Amino acid sequence: MTRRNDTLESINVGNAAMWAAFDLGEELCKELGMRSEYGAMRNLTGGDASQSEKMRKYRAMAKRITHSELGDICELTQLHGKAWGPTHLVALSRLTKVSERRKIAKVALREGWGLAELQRRIRRLLGPQKDATVVGRKRHIDLMSETDILEQINALCLSWIRLNTQLQQTEDLPGKLGLELLPMKLREQFIEASTLIVKLRQRIAKRSSRVS
């Protein structure tokens, strides 16, 4: 099946949007630096959380993506008839190595990957997500990606919830098992923490739907 190319107009619009996002990111780096607090972004946007998060992502993207990289990407979008936008650049900037970014951008545009497929391939390069839920193993996390941070916290919450469920399932068994082995005060604190973690996971789900 032959892939249908995007229109030249949509490609040009996408390229212009990428340059605008890149320029904004560079301006933010100069004005705020890379270590300024999130509150500084909120002040610039008048308290708009969505715009603040977008600016944070553009700043991080502009810190990694180079002028020459973006120029090459724009040429590839026209060569392969595939429109990209700022969100593609933000996803690409999660990779720290220039060689990896150039390689995956070239393949993605040549093969006509959508944004979801690009993000999936990048996550694979960053490391298996299952490592983030195993105690004692090094977690793969992009500290400049709110989405990645939310995913990691959600995974830890899920591990806690599963543990709580497993411990509660011993209530109908004979003898002292599970939570019953713990002192009353500690057991109460565990149950209270479990309730809060369930609420935390619900809030993470809502936030993830806004930034994804």
QUIQUIHU-V984648 format. One record per backbone hydrogen bond with DSSP energy under -1.0 kcal/mol. NH is the residue of the N-H (numbers start at 1). CO is the residue of the C=O. If there is no record, write none. Layout:
BEGIN
nh=NH co=CO
nh=NH co=CO
END
This chain:
BEGIN
nh=6 co=81
nh=11 co=7
nh=12 co=8
nh=13 co=9
nh=14 co=10
nh=15 co=11
nh=16 co=12
nh=17 co=13
nh=18 co=14
nh=19 co=15
nh=20 co=16
nh=21 co=17
nh=22 co=18
nh=23 co=19
nh=24 co=20
nh=25 co=21
nh=26 co=22
nh=27 co=23
nh=28 co=24
nh=29 co=25
nh=30 co=26
nh=31 co=27
nh=32 co=28
nh=40 co=37
nh=42 co=38
nh=43 co=39
nh=44 co=40
nh=45 co=41
nh=47 co=42
nh=52 co=48
nh=53 co=49
nh=54 co=50
nh=55 co=51
nh=56 co=52
nh=57 co=53
nh=58 co=54
nh=59 co=55
nh=60 co=56
nh=61 co=57
nh=62 co=58
nh=63 co=59
nh=64 co=61
nh=65 co=61
nh=70 co=66
nh=71 co=67
nh=72 co=68
nh=73 co=69
nh=74 co=70
nh=75 co=71
nh=76 co=72
nh=77 co=73
nh=78 co=74
nh=79 co=75
nh=80 co=76
nh=82 co=77
nh=89 co=85
nh=90 co=86
nh=91 co=87
nh=92 co=88
nh=93 co=89
nh=94 co=91
nh=95 co=92
nh=101 co=97
nh=102 co=98
nh=103 co=99
nh=104 co=100
nh=105 co=101
nh=106 co=102
nh=107 co=103
nh=108 co=104
nh=109 co=105
nh=110 co=106
nh=111 co=107
nh=113 co=108
nh=118 co=114
nh=119 co=115
nh=120 co=116
nh=121 co=117
nh=122 co=118
nh=123 co=119
nh=124 co=120
nh=125 co=121
nh=126 co=122
nh=127 co=123
nh=131 co=128
nh=132 co=129
nh=133 co=130
nh=137 co=134
nh=145 co=142
nh=149 co=145
nh=150 co=146
nh=151 co=147
nh=152 co=148
nh=153 co=149
nh=154 co=150
nh=155 co=151
nh=156 co=152
nh=157 co=153
nh=158 co=154
nh=159 co=155
nh=160 co=156
nh=161 co=157
nh=162 co=158
nh=163 co=159
nh=164 co=160
nh=165 co=161
nh=166 co=162
nh=167 co=163
nh=168 co=164
nh=169 co=165
nh=171 co=168
nh=173 co=170
nh=180 co=177
nh=181 co=178
nh=182 co=179
nh=187 co=183
nh=188 co=184
nh=189 co=185
nh=190 co=186
nh=191 co=187
nh=192 co=188
nh=193 co=189
nh=194 co=190
nh=195 co=191
nh=196 co=192
nh=197 co=193
nh=198 co=194
nh=199 co=195
nh=200 co=196
nh=201 co=197
nh=202 co=198
nh=203 co=199
nh=204 co=200
nh=205 co=201
nh=206 co=202
nh=207 co=203
nh=208 co=204
nh=209 co=205
nh=211 co=207
nh=212 co=208
END
